């Protein structure tokens, strides 16, 4: 029964997505008019483990139209229907299948068409949350009749008899999800005051619980109405979409036998629910006290811009830390991130880690003392204290003293180009930095432990030493620039090194990461060619390069500690979105020249392949003189979720035009489409033990 319940819950989630339609593209940033979200929040219980709310508008609804247009005949709908076969059969599953088919017929027409078709409000709001363990979704409708007509059509065409149930004088439409001897799970949905509410019912629920789940009565302790807006202000979230996972509520749900979620699980699972009595009695207060110091994980969008053919969005999440002592100690670990990681437009790949080495030992010792000296009643925590007392982190001071004053390291890669005149076969433009209060001390240590620096004394006046003079087969320089020990090669890196000489060093972050997908893809391709020259297979590198260059984007990630806790901010921009090509089934109905990438990064012609409209296909290969076929195969093919699958092959081969044909054992083939263009695409075959990259070019 346990497996069936959770599968049924997953079915409910699928139908919720179908009811909201556009879910795939909206990323939980849903629908609602100005103040309606406040009214919705009044019905959300304060003990919910998950909450997501959002407000949308016409611009957001239409922002993905170009991408959605490519869903037509993509085969994705059929693939999802195939996945649903693993769910327990029920009347509700047929209903869901109808909605999935309907969605993939409407979605290619764009966001406005979707909202009009399903009666959704383009200026509406929605909320998703957990009522105990049961998911609840509430969405504002613009046209109730449009939605209800579709429900009736879906029921009729899937031969489903819709049920009904009355709760608090309000009628719900119901669909059976799962049925067992002692449990029936039903999907219910209700429209009241232009708001659609969807959730799951059990015959073991009491009427009061059902009324609260469908927002017919307010919870005794509701979520504070202003908390969602306050999160938006605190973390600069857009109203479009933001929410949280409450770690504190999860801890209470697990350890408090009187918590609604715990009681609901007990009713549904009975004896199958693990016995946590001992932990609930001894450890609840201690664990809840610890978790209260990190009560929530919050997340949301900070920016979402679509202009012409360009798209940009900022997303962030944070682990809230409300234990002032812990946050104060962790903040001491913040280090220095060089400015070039934030400002350089020439950077292909950059990584910086800001960490105060001087603070590591005292901070860990302080946290160690706080935990090992705490007064716990929980036996498990007491045992952990005993073990930790045997390992005092103060011993780390012996090692961190070697990096005295260190506050950060960084790596920046600007370029890598093939150069046959270079001893290494390439020209590099990259920089590595170590920031410390006394970089000359680190320089002296490096001279002792790095063979290439043996006998090299790095000047303290900022002048650079060329390691080529010490035997390195390339021009690479080391220098002390202000508070930074740097190693670099290339003109762009040299400019960064000079800038660092005057850069003020102060704590400004924990992690910085930058990536330009197009530049990185090109760089990886150059690495692939170099690897091949050294006898290594370049399939993996070429595959990664193809993925990166297919969808040009830039990504910037910044992580830091502030007054609220640990925060991670992601910023991504994409250009020429309309040029992104998704291969549909109809695009594949053609003849293609097929090549594969060999170990030396050369494309080898292996034959031609034809995909027919009726789902049959052929593959032939000619002899070296192009006089006759030496391999012939016929097969059945399908396309879904950007994959090509070939089955039921009938193949034969011969060594030459004069040789007899021999039958080959039938072998299934599948590959994942990558790097699609108008008349060309790559396809990755990965069978676990064997991997190959193929290139298909339309003939």
C-alpha positions as CSV (number, residue, x, y, z in Angstrom):
1,X,0.0,0.0,0.0
2,X,2.9,2.3,0.8
3,X,4.2,2.1,-2.8
4,X,0.7,2.7,-4.2
5,X,0.1,5.7,-2.1
6,X,3.2,7.5,-3.1
7,X,2.6,6.6,-6.8
8,X,-0.9,8.0,-6.5
9,X,0.6,11.2,-5.0
10,X,2.8,11.5,-8.0
11,X,-0.2,11.1,-10.3
12,X,-1.9,13.9,-8.4
13,X,1.2,16.1,-9.0
14,X,0.9,15.3,-12.8
15,X,-2.7,16.3,-12.9
16,X,-1.9,19.4,-10.9
17,X,0.6,20.3,-13.6
18,X,-2.0,19.6,-16.3
19,X,-4.5,21.8,-14.5
20,X,-2.1,24.7,-14.3
21,X,-0.8,24.0,-17.9
22,X,2.2,26.0,-18.7
23,X,3.7,24.6,-15.6
24,X,6.7,23.3,-17.6
25,X,7.6,26.8,-18.7
26,X,6.3,28.8,-15.8
27,X,8.7,27.2,-13.2
28,X,6.1,27.5,-10.5
29,X,5.6,31.2,-11.1
30,X,1.8,31.2,-11.3
31,X,-1.3,33.2,-11.5
32,X,-3.2,35.7,-9.5
33,X,-4.7,39.1,-9.2
34,X,-3.1,41.7,-6.9
35,X,-4.5,41.0,-3.4
36,X,-5.8,37.4,-4.0
37,X,-2.5,35.8,-2.9
38,X,-3.0,37.3,0.6
39,X,-6.4,35.7,0.8
40,X,-5.0,32.4,-0.3
41,X,-2.2,32.5,2.3
42,X,-4.9,32.9,5.1
43,X,-5.8,29.2,4.4
44,X,-2.2,27.9,4.5
45,X,-1.3,26.1,7.7
46,X,1.7,27.6,9.5
47,X,3.2,24.1,9.9
48,X,3.4,23.5,6.2
49,X,6.7,22.0,5.1
50,X,6.6,23.6,1.7
51,X,5.1,26.8,0.3
52,X,5.5,28.3,-3.2
53,X,3.5,31.4,-4.3
54,X,3.6,33.5,-7.4
55,X,1.9,36.2,-9.6
56,X,2.2,36.3,-13.3
57,X,1.3,38.6,-16.2
58,X,0.9,38.6,-20.0
59,X,4.6,39.2,-20.7
60,X,5.6,36.2,-18.6
61,X,2.9,34.1,-20.2
62,X,4.1,34.8,-23.7
63,X,7.8,34.8,-23.0
64,X,8.4,31.2,-24.0
65,X,6.2,31.1,-27.1
66,X,9.1,30.5,-29.4
67,X,10.3,27.6,-27.4
68,X,6.8,26.1,-27.0
69,X,6.2,26.3,-30.7
70,X,8.8,23.5,-31.1
71,X,6.7,21.1,-29.0
72,X,4.5,20.4,-32.0
73,X,5.1,16.8,-33.1
74,X,8.1,16.5,-30.8
75,X,7.0,13.1,-29.5
76,X,7.4,14.3,-25.8
77,X,3.7,13.7,-25.1
78,X,3.9,10.1,-26.2
79,X,7.1,9.6,-24.1
80,X,5.3,10.9,-21.0
81,X,2.4,8.7,-21.6
82,X,4.7,5.8,-21.8
83,X,6.3,6.7,-18.5
84,X,2.8,6.7,-16.9
85,X,2.5,2.9,-17.6
86,X,4.6,2.4,-14.4
87,X,1.8,3.9,-12.3
88,X,-0.9,1.7,-10.8
89,X,-3.8,1.5,-13.3
90,X,-6.9,3.5,-12.2
91,X,-9.7,5.5,-13.7
92,X,-7.9,8.7,-12.8
93,X,-4.9,7.7,-14.9
94,X,-7.0,7.6,-18.1
95,X,-8.2,11.1,-17.2
96,X,-4.6,12.3,-16.8
97,X,-3.6,10.8,-20.2
98,X,-6.3,12.8,-21.9
99,X,-5.1,16.0,-20.4
100,X,-1.5,15.3,-21.4
101,X,-2.5,14.7,-25.0
102,X,-4.6,17.8,-25.0
103,X,-1.8,19.9,-23.6
104,X,0.7,18.9,-26.3
105,X,-1.9,19.8,-28.9
106,X,-2.4,23.3,-27.5
107,X,1.0,24.2,-26.1
108,X,2.7,24.9,-29.5
109,X,0.3,27.7,-30.1
110,X,1.8,29.7,-27.2
111,X,1.2,30.9,-23.7
112,X,-2.0,33.0,-24.4
113,X,-3.6,30.1,-26.2
114,X,-2.9,27.8,-23.2
115,X,-4.3,30.2,-20.7
116,X,-7.5,30.9,-22.8
117,X,-8.0,27.2,-23.5
118,X,-7.9,26.2,-19.9
119,X,-9.6,29.3,-18.5
120,X,-6.5,30.5,-16.5
121,X,-6.1,34.1,-15.4
122,X,-3.0,35.7,-17.0
123,X,-2.9,38.2,-14.1
124,X,-3.7,35.8,-11.4
125,X,-1.8,34.1,-8.6
126,X,-1.5,30.6,-7.2
127,X,-0.1,28.8,-4.2
128,X,1.3,25.3,-3.7
129,X,1.8,24.0,-0.2
130,X,1.5,20.9,1.9
131,X,-1.4,20.3,4.3
132,X,0.3,17.8,6.5
133,X,1.6,15.3,3.9
134,X,-1.1,16.1,1.3
135,X,-0.2,18.6,-1.5
136,X,-2.6,21.4,-2.2
137,X,-2.6,23.6,-5.3
138,X,-4.8,26.7,-5.7
139,X,-5.1,28.6,-9.0
140,X,-7.1,31.7,-10.1
141,X,-9.4,31.1,-13.1
142,X,-10.5,33.7,-15.6
143,X,-13.1,31.4,-17.3
144,X,-14.5,28.7,-15.1
145,X,-16.7,27.2,-17.8
146,X,-13.7,26.7,-20.1
147,X,-12.0,24.6,-17.5
148,X,-15.1,22.7,-16.6
149,X,-16.0,22.0,-20.2
150,X,-12.5,20.4,-20.6
151,X,-13.0,18.3,-17.5
152,X,-16.3,17.0,-18.8
153,X,-14.8,16.3,-22.2
154,X,-11.8,14.5,-20.6
155,X,-14.2,12.4,-18.5
156,X,-16.4,11.5,-21.5
157,X,-13.5,10.5,-23.8
158,X,-11.7,8.5,-21.2
159,X,-14.9,6.7,-20.2
160,X,-14.7,8.0,-16.7
161,X,-17.6,8.6,-14.4
162,X,-16.8,11.7,-12.3
163,X,-17.6,11.4,-8.6
164,X,-18.7,14.1,-6.2
165,X,-18.4,14.8,-2.6
166,X,-19.9,17.5,-0.3
167,X,-17.7,19.2,2.2
168,X,-19.0,22.1,4.3
169,X,-21.9,22.5,1.9
170,X,-19.5,22.8,-1.1
171,X,-19.5,20.2,-3.9
172,X,-16.2,18.7,-5.0
173,X,-15.6,16.7,-8.2
174,X,-13.6,13.6,-7.5
175,X,-11.5,11.0,-9.4
176,X,-10.3,7.8,-7.9
177,X,-6.5,7.5,-7.8
178,X,-5.8,4.4,-5.9
179,X,-7.8,1.8,-4.1
180,X,-6.8,-0.8,-1.5
181,X,-8.7,-3.0,0.9
182,X,-8.3,-0.5,3.7
183,X,-7.6,2.8,1.8
184,X,-9.0,4.8,-1.1
185,X,-7.1,7.9,-2.4
186,X,-9.2,10.3,-4.4
187,X,-8.2,13.4,-6.4
188,X,-10.6,16.2,-5.7
189,X,-11.0,19.6,-7.3
190,X,-13.3,22.5,-6.6
191,X,-13.9,26.0,-8.0
192,X,-15.0,28.6,-5.6
193,X,-14.8,32.4,-6.1
194,X,-12.9,31.9,-9.3
195,X,-10.2,29.9,-7.5
196,X,-9.5,26.2,-8.5
197,X,-8.3,24.1,-5.6
198,X,-6.8,20.6,-6.2
199,X,-5.8,18.1,-3.5
200,X,-6.0,14.5,-2.4
201,X,-8.6,12.9,-0.2
202,X,-8.6,9.8,1.9
203,X,-11.7,8.1,3.3
204,X,-9.9,8.1,6.6
205,X,-9.8,11.9,6.7
206,X,-12.3,13.6,9.0
207,X,-14.6,16.3,7.6
208,X,-12.7,19.1,9.4
209,X,-9.4,18.0,7.8
210,X,-11.0,17.9,4.3
211,X,-12.6,21.3,4.7
212,X,-9.2,22.8,5.7
213,X,-7.5,21.1,2.7
214,X,-9.9,22.7,0.3
215,X,-9.8,26.1,1.9
216,X,-13.3,26.0,3.2
217,X,-12.1,26.6,6.7
218,X,-9.0,28.4,7.9
219,X,-6.4,26.5,9.9
220,X,-6.2,27.3,13.6
221,X,-2.7,28.6,13.2
222,X,-2.3,30.0,9.6
223,X,0.8,31.1,7.9
224,X,1.4,34.8,8.6
225,X,-0.2,36.7,5.7
226,X,2.7,39.1,5.4
227,X,5.5,36.4,5.5
228,X,5.5,35.8,1.8
229,X,5.8,39.5,1.0
230,X,8.4,40.0,3.7
231,X,10.5,37.2,2.1
232,X,10.2,39.1,-1.2
233,X,11.6,42.2,0.4
234,X,14.3,40.5,2.4
235,X,15.7,38.5,-0.5
236,X,14.6,40.8,-3.4
237,X,12.4,38.1,-4.8
238,X,10.0,38.8,-7.6
239,X,6.3,38.2,-7.0
240,X,6.5,36.0,-10.0
241,X,7.7,33.0,-8.0
242,X,9.3,32.4,-4.6
243,X,8.8,30.1,-1.6
244,X,10.5,28.0,1.0
245,X,11.1,24.6,2.5
246,X,10.7,24.6,6.3
247,X,13.3,22.4,7.9
248,X,11.9,23.2,11.3
249,X,8.4,22.1,10.3
250,X,9.8,18.9,8.8
251,X,11.6,18.2,12.1
252,X,8.5,18.7,14.1
253,X,6.5,16.6,11.7
254,X,8.9,13.7,12.2
255,X,9.4,14.0,15.9
256,X,6.1,15.2,17.2
257,X,3.6,12.4,17.3
258,X,0.8,14.9,17.6
259,X,1.8,16.8,14.4
260,X,-0.8,16.5,11.6
261,X,1.7,15.2,9.1
262,X,2.8,12.5,11.5
263,X,-0.8,11.5,12.3
264,X,-1.7,11.4,8.6
265,X,1.2,9.1,7.9
266,X,0.2,6.9,10.8
267,X,-3.3,6.6,9.5
268,X,-2.2,5.8,6.0
269,X,0.8,3.5,6.7
270,X,-0.2,2.0,10.1
271,X,2.4,-0.4,11.4
272,X,4.6,0.2,8.4
273,X,5.5,3.6,9.8
274,X,8.9,3.4,11.6
275,X,8.6,3.5,15.4
276,X,10.2,6.8,16.5
277,X,8.9,6.7,20.0
278,X,12.3,6.8,21.7
279,X,13.6,9.6,19.5
280,X,10.4,11.5,20.0
281,X,10.6,11.3,23.7
282,X,14.4,11.8,24.2
283,X,15.5,13.8,21.2
284,X,12.7,15.9,20.0
285,X,13.4,19.0,22.0
286,X,17.2,18.8,21.3
287,X,16.9,18.3,17.6
288,X,14.2,20.9,17.2
289,X,16.3,23.3,19.1
290,X,19.3,22.6,16.7
291,X,17.1,22.9,13.6
292,X,15.6,26.1,14.8
293,X,19.0,27.7,14.2
294,X,18.6,26.8,10.5
295,X,14.8,26.9,10.1
296,X,14.2,27.4,6.4
297,X,15.6,27.0,2.9
298,X,14.2,29.9,0.8
299,X,14.3,30.3,-3.0
300,X,12.9,32.4,-5.7
301,X,13.4,34.5,-8.9
302,X,15.0,37.9,-8.6
303,X,14.8,39.0,-12.2
304,X,13.2,37.7,-15.4
305,X,13.7,39.7,-18.6
306,X,12.8,38.8,-22.1
307,X,13.6,41.3,-24.8
308,X,13.5,40.6,-28.5
309,X,15.5,37.3,-28.8
310,X,17.3,37.5,-25.5
311,X,16.4,36.1,-22.1
312,X,18.0,36.8,-18.7
313,X,17.0,35.7,-15.2
314,X,18.4,35.8,-11.7
315,X,17.6,33.1,-9.2
316,X,18.8,32.8,-5.6
317,X,18.4,30.6,-2.6
318,X,19.5,30.9,1.0
319,X,19.8,28.7,4.0
320,X,18.6,30.8,6.9
321,X,20.9,30.8,10.0
322,X,19.2,32.3,13.0
323,X,21.7,31.1,15.6
324,X,23.6,34.3,16.1
325,X,26.6,32.6,17.6
326,X,26.9,30.2,14.7
327,X,26.4,32.8,12.0
328,X,28.9,35.1,13.7
329,X,31.5,32.4,13.7
330,X,30.9,31.3,10.2
331,X,31.1,34.9,8.9
332,X,34.6,35.1,10.1
333,X,35.5,32.6,7.4
334,X,34.6,35.0,4.6
335,X,37.6,35.7,2.4
336,X,38.5,37.7,-0.7
337,X,37.3,37.3,-4.3
338,X,39.3,39.2,-6.9
339,X,37.3,41.7,-8.9
340,X,38.2,40.3,-12.3
341,X,35.8,37.4,-11.6
342,X,33.0,39.9,-11.4
343,X,34.0,42.4,-14.2
344,X,35.9,40.7,-17.0
345,X,34.0,40.2,-20.2
346,X,36.8,38.1,-21.7
347,X,36.6,35.3,-19.1
348,X,35.8,31.9,-20.4
349,X,35.8,30.1,-17.0
350,X,36.5,31.5,-13.6
351,X,36.4,30.2,-10.0
352,X,37.3,32.0,-6.8
353,X,37.1,30.7,-3.2
354,X,37.3,33.2,-0.4
355,X,38.4,31.7,2.8
356,X,40.3,33.2,5.8
357,X,42.8,30.5,6.7
358,X,43.6,32.3,10.0
359,X,40.0,31.9,11.1
360,X,39.5,28.1,10.3
361,X,41.0,26.7,13.5
362,X,39.4,29.3,15.9
363,X,36.0,29.1,14.2
364,X,35.9,25.3,14.2
365,X,37.1,25.3,17.8
366,X,34.4,27.7,18.8
367,X,31.6,25.7,17.1
368,X,33.1,22.5,18.5
369,X,33.0,23.9,22.0
370,X,29.4,25.1,21.5
371,X,28.3,21.6,20.5
372,X,30.3,19.5,22.8
373,X,29.4,21.6,25.9
374,X,25.7,21.8,25.1
375,X,23.3,20.1,27.5
376,X,21.5,17.3,25.6
377,X,19.0,14.8,26.8
378,X,19.2,12.8,23.6
379,X,21.4,9.7,24.0
380,X,22.5,9.8,20.3
381,X,23.6,13.4,20.6
382,X,25.4,12.7,23.8
383,X,27.3,9.8,22.1
384,X,28.2,12.1,19.3
385,X,29.5,14.7,21.8
386,X,31.8,12.0,23.3
387,X,33.3,11.1,19.9
388,X,33.8,14.8,18.9
389,X,35.6,15.5,22.2
390,X,38.2,13.1,21.1
391,X,39.0,15.2,18.0
392,X,39.7,18.8,19.0
393,X,39.9,20.9,15.8
394,X,42.5,23.1,17.4
395,X,45.1,20.7,16.0
396,X,44.3,22.3,12.6
397,X,46.2,25.3,13.6
398,X,49.4,23.4,12.9
399,X,48.5,23.1,9.3
400,X,46.7,26.5,8.8
401,X,49.8,28.2,10.2
402,X,51.6,27.3,7.0
403,X,49.0,29.4,5.1
404,X,49.1,32.3,7.5
405,X,47.2,35.3,6.3
406,X,45.7,33.4,3.3
407,X,42.3,34.8,2.4
408,X,41.5,33.4,-1.1
409,X,42.4,31.6,-4.3
410,X,41.2,32.0,-7.8
411,X,41.6,30.6,-11.3
412,X,40.7,32.4,-14.5
413,X,40.8,30.9,-18.0
414,X,40.6,33.3,-20.9
415,X,41.6,31.3,-23.9
416,X,43.3,28.1,-25.2
417,X,44.2,27.8,-28.9
418,X,46.0,25.1,-30.8
419,X,49.5,26.1,-31.9
420,X,51.7,23.6,-33.6
421,X,54.8,25.8,-33.1
422,X,54.4,25.5,-29.3
423,X,56.1,22.7,-27.5
424,X,52.8,22.0,-25.7
425,X,50.8,22.2,-29.0
426,X,48.8,25.2,-27.7
427,X,48.8,28.8,-26.5
428,X,47.2,29.4,-23.1
429,X,45.8,32.6,-21.5
430,X,45.1,31.9,-17.9
431,X,45.8,33.1,-14.4
432,X,45.9,31.6,-10.9
433,X,46.1,33.8,-7.8
434,X,46.7,33.3,-4.1
435,X,45.8,36.2,-1.8
436,X,47.5,36.5,1.5
437,X,48.6,39.2,4.0
438,X,52.3,38.2,3.3
439,X,52.5,36.7,-0.2
440,X,56.2,36.6,0.0
441,X,55.9,34.0,2.8
442,X,53.8,31.8,0.5
443,X,56.3,32.4,-2.3
444,X,59.1,31.1,-0.1
445,X,57.0,28.0,0.8
446,X,56.2,27.4,-2.9
447,X,59.9,27.5,-3.7
448,X,60.5,24.7,-1.3
449,X,57.7,22.4,-2.4
450,X,57.3,23.0,-6.2
451,X,60.2,21.7,-8.3
452,X,59.7,24.3,-11.0
453,X,60.3,27.0,-8.4
454,X,63.4,25.5,-6.8
455,X,66.0,28.2,-6.7
456,X,63.6,30.8,-8.0
457,X,63.3,33.9,-5.8
458,X,60.2,36.0,-6.7
459,X,60.9,39.7,-6.4
460,X,58.7,41.7,-4.0
461,X,58.7,44.8,-6.2
462,X,56.0,43.4,-8.5
463,X,58.3,42.4,-11.3
464,X,57.6,39.0,-12.9
465,X,59.8,35.9,-13.4
466,X,59.5,33.8,-16.6
467,X,59.4,30.1,-15.7
468,X,60.5,29.3,-19.2
469,X,64.0,30.3,-18.0
470,X,63.7,27.4,-15.5
471,X,62.8,24.8,-18.0
472,X,59.0,25.1,-18.4
473,X,58.1,24.5,-22.1
474,X,56.1,27.7,-22.4
475,X,56.1,31.4,-21.3
476,X,54.6,31.5,-17.8
477,X,55.2,34.2,-15.3
478,X,55.0,34.4,-11.5
479,X,55.0,37.6,-9.5
480,X,53.9,39.2,-6.3
481,X,51.3,41.9,-7.1
482,X,50.3,43.7,-4.0
483,X,48.8,41.1,-1.6
484,X,48.6,38.5,-4.3
485,X,51.0,35.8,-5.5
486,X,50.1,35.3,-9.2
487,X,51.0,32.9,-12.0
488,X,49.9,33.7,-15.5
489,X,50.4,33.3,-19.2
490,X,48.9,35.3,-22.0
491,X,48.1,39.0,-22.5
492,X,44.6,39.1,-20.9
493,X,45.9,37.4,-17.8
494,X,48.8,39.8,-17.6
495,X,46.4,42.7,-17.6
496,X,44.5,41.1,-14.7
497,X,47.8,40.6,-12.8
498,X,48.7,44.2,-13.1
499,X,45.2,45.3,-11.9
500,X,45.6,43.1,-8.8
501,X,48.6,45.1,-7.7
502,X,46.4,48.0,-6.5
503,X,43.3,46.0,-5.5
504,X,42.2,46.4,-1.9
505,X,41.9,43.2,0.0
506,X,39.0,42.8,2.3
507,X,36.4,40.0,3.0
508,X,33.8,40.1,0.2
509,X,32.6,36.6,-0.4
510,X,32.9,32.8,-0.2
511,X,32.6,31.5,-3.8
512,X,32.5,33.0,-7.2
513,X,31.9,31.1,-10.5
514,X,31.7,32.4,-14.1
515,X,31.2,30.6,-17.3
516,X,30.6,31.6,-20.9
517,X,29.2,28.5,-22.6
518,X,30.3,29.3,-26.1
519,X,33.8,30.2,-25.2
520,X,34.1,27.2,-22.9
521,X,32.7,24.9,-25.6
522,X,35.3,26.1,-28.1
523,X,38.1,25.8,-25.5
524,X,37.0,22.2,-24.7
525,X,37.1,21.4,-28.4
526,X,40.7,22.6,-28.5
527,X,41.5,20.5,-25.5
528,X,39.9,17.5,-27.3
529,X,42.2,18.0,-30.2
530,X,45.2,18.2,-27.9
531,X,44.1,15.1,-26.0
532,X,43.8,13.2,-29.3
533,X,47.3,14.1,-30.2
534,X,48.4,12.4,-26.9
535,X,46.4,9.3,-27.7
536,X,43.3,10.0,-25.7
537,X,39.7,9.6,-26.8
538,X,38.0,12.9,-27.3
539,X,34.3,11.8,-27.5
540,X,33.5,13.0,-24.0
541,X,35.1,16.4,-24.5
542,X,33.4,16.9,-27.9
543,X,30.1,15.9,-26.4
544,X,30.4,18.5,-23.6
545,X,31.5,21.1,-26.1
546,X,28.5,20.4,-28.3
547,X,26.1,20.8,-25.4
548,X,27.7,24.0,-24.3
549,X,27.7,25.7,-27.7
550,X,24.1,24.6,-28.7
551,X,22.5,27.0,-26.3
552,X,24.8,30.1,-25.8
553,X,24.6,31.4,-22.3
554,X,26.6,33.1,-19.6
555,X,26.4,32.0,-16.0
556,X,27.5,33.9,-12.9
557,X,27.3,32.4,-9.4
558,X,28.0,34.2,-6.2
559,X,27.9,32.7,-2.7
560,X,28.3,34.6,0.6
561,X,27.3,34.9,4.2
562,X,25.1,37.8,5.3
563,X,22.8,38.7,8.2
564,X,20.2,36.1,7.0
565,X,22.5,33.1,6.5
566,X,24.2,31.5,3.6
567,X,23.1,32.8,0.2
568,X,23.7,31.7,-3.3
569,X,22.8,34.0,-6.3
570,X,22.7,32.7,-9.9
571,X,22.5,35.0,-12.9
572,X,22.1,33.6,-16.4
573,X,21.6,35.3,-19.8
574,X,20.8,33.7,-23.1
575,X,21.0,35.2,-26.6
576,X,19.4,34.3,-29.9
577,X,16.8,32.1,-28.2
578,X,14.8,31.6,-31.4
579,X,17.9,30.0,-33.0
580,X,17.7,27.1,-30.5
581,X,16.6,24.1,-32.6
582,X,14.6,21.2,-31.2
583,X,14.4,18.3,-33.6
584,X,10.8,17.2,-34.1
585,X,9.8,13.9,-35.6
586,X,8.9,15.4,-38.9
587,X,12.4,17.0,-39.1
588,X,13.9,13.5,-39.0
589,X,11.9,12.2,-41.9
590,X,14.7,12.4,-44.4
591,X,18.0,10.9,-45.6
592,X,21.2,11.6,-43.7
593,X,24.9,11.1,-44.1
594,X,26.2,9.5,-40.9
595,X,29.7,9.9,-39.4
596,X,31.2,9.0,-36.1
597,X,34.0,10.7,-34.1
598,X,37.1,8.5,-33.9
599,X,39.7,8.5,-31.1
600,X,41.7,11.1,-32.9
601,X,38.8,13.6,-33.2
602,X,38.3,12.8,-36.9
603,X,34.9,12.4,-38.4
604,X,34.6,9.0,-40.2
605,X,31.9,8.4,-42.8
606,X,30.1,5.2,-41.9
607,X,27.1,5.3,-44.3
608,X,23.7,6.8,-44.9
609,X,20.5,6.5,-43.0
610,X,16.9,7.2,-44.0
611,X,13.9,7.7,-41.6
612,X,10.6,7.1,-43.3
613,X,7.3,8.7,-42.3
614,X,5.7,5.3,-41.5
615,X,8.2,4.6,-38.7
616,X,10.5,2.4,-40.8
617,X,14.1,3.2,-41.7
618,X,17.1,1.9,-43.5
619,X,20.9,2.2,-43.1
620,X,23.4,1.3,-45.8
621,X,27.2,1.5,-46.0
622,X,29.2,1.4,-49.3
623,X,32.6,-0.1,-49.9
624,X,35.7,2.0,-50.1
625,X,35.4,2.5,-53.9
626,X,31.7,3.3,-53.6
627,X,30.9,0.4,-55.9
628,X,28.3,-1.5,-53.9
629,X,26.6,-1.8,-50.5
630,X,28.5,-3.8,-48.0
631,X,26.1,-3.3,-45.1
632,X,22.3,-3.0,-45.2
633,X,19.8,-2.7,-42.4
634,X,16.1,-2.1,-42.0
635,X,14.5,-1.2,-38.7
636,X,11.6,0.5,-36.9
637,X,12.3,3.9,-35.4
638,X,10.7,6.3,-32.9
639,X,11.5,9.8,-31.6
640,X,10.7,11.1,-28.1
641,X,12.3,13.4,-25.6
642,X,15.1,14.3,-28.0
643,X,16.1,10.6,-28.4
644,X,16.1,8.4,-31.5
645,X,15.4,4.7,-30.8
646,X,15.8,1.9,-33.5
647,X,14.4,-1.6,-32.9
648,X,13.5,-4.8,-34.8
649,X,16.5,-4.5,-37.1
650,X,17.1,-6.9,-40.0
651,X,20.8,-6.5,-41.0
652,X,23.2,-8.2,-43.3
653,X,26.9,-7.5,-44.3
654,X,29.7,-8.7,-46.6
655,X,33.4,-8.0,-46.8
656,X,33.4,-7.0,-50.5
657,X,31.2,-6.7,-53.6
658,X,32.0,-10.2,-54.6
659,X,31.4,-11.8,-51.2
660,X,28.3,-13.5,-50.0
661,X,25.9,-11.7,-47.7
662,X,25.9,-12.8,-44.1
663,X,23.0,-12.2,-41.6
664,X,23.8,-10.1,-38.6
665,X,22.1,-10.5,-35.2
666,X,19.5,-7.9,-34.5
667,X,20.8,-5.1,-32.3
668,X,18.7,-2.2,-30.9
669,X,20.2,1.3,-31.1
670,X,19.4,4.6,-29.3
671,X,21.0,7.9,-29.1
672,X,20.4,11.4,-27.6
673,X,20.2,14.3,-30.0
674,X,22.6,17.1,-29.3
675,X,23.7,20.3,-31.1
676,X,20.7,20.4,-33.5
677,X,20.9,22.8,-36.4
678,X,18.6,23.2,-39.4
679,X,20.2,20.4,-41.5
680,X,22.5,18.8,-39.0
681,X,22.6,17.3,-35.6
682,X,24.8,15.2,-33.3
683,X,23.6,12.0,-31.6
684,X,25.2,10.5,-28.5
685,X,25.1,6.7,-28.2
686,X,25.8,5.7,-24.6
687,X,25.2,2.0,-23.7
688,X,27.1,2.2,-20.5
689,X,30.1,0.1,-21.7
690,X,30.2,1.8,-25.1
691,X,30.0,5.4,-26.0
692,X,30.1,7.0,-29.5
693,X,29.2,10.4,-31.0
694,X,27.5,10.4,-34.4
695,X,27.0,13.3,-36.8
696,X,23.9,13.3,-39.0
697,X,23.9,15.7,-42.1
698,X,20.9,16.0,-44.2
699,X,21.5,14.8,-47.8
